Amino acid sequence: MPTPPTQPPRARSLAVVNREIRGLLAAGGLVSPEGRCRYEELLVEWAAAVRGDVTEAA
């Protein structure tokens, strides 16, 4: 029996992602490799949120 398609997780708002990036930077998160990895993940999420804001504005 086929499984129903799942909806992708709802994207967080640009403000929420930006707040997390700022918190990571304030905590010195770029020093460790784990912090750098998380920062890169947040940048990807941030870029997607920016694209979403542009799409909504159009």
Secondary structure, DSSP 8 states (H G I E B T S, - for coil): -------------HHHHHHHHHHHHHTTTTSSHHHHHHHHHHHHHHHHHHHHHHHHH-
